[in-house]
């Protein structure tokens, strides 16, 4: 019975890892769509978002079945609850990538990001996608210590977010208030993506150790 339970738990981890891969791909494509005004790529991200919703539903159903039929305790219970939390948060990461793609679609054929901010947004996209990849690794392997790595990456995202806000609110900003407001919103989507990844890593480490890691 316990072997069956742990096999099901491993399969649940595989599903969550697939969700992370999906979220990372969505973020990379959404970032490219944003920076390159690529309408087709933006549409791909938006069309694929429903798949992540379905994956979340499957993960939650599997996890709830384990809770109902196996009545796990201690570390096993923490692992199942972490999976439920993770499925919800990773799905939210996909939503945030879709929001970025939607902004690119609405603005098309205009370019959303002025040339001087391309490096900041490009780095935000890469950092966020790498965080999703790292969460996927933590789901399938040792989670202890992963929280600290994700917090460090999130601090990079926070710094880039602040850099964008400082730029669009400076007296030298020359692209108008509407563009500034749009960029502030899009930068917030990247920043929130990172927050969700940290939240998943927090629960995974708690599941592995029984102790909540420090937030800072």
Buried (B, 14 or more C-beta within 10 A) or exposed (E): EEEEBBEBBEEBBEBBBBBBBBBBBBBBBBBBBBBBBBBEBBBBBBEBBEBBEEBBEBBBEBBEEBBEEBEBEEEBBBBBBBBBBBBBBBBBBBBBBBBBBBBBBEBBEEBBBBEEBBEBBBBBBBBBBBBBBBBBBBBEEEBBEBBBBBBEBBEBBBBBBEBBBEBBEEEEBEEEEEBBEBBBEBBBBBBBBBBBBBBBBBBBBBBBBEEEBEEE
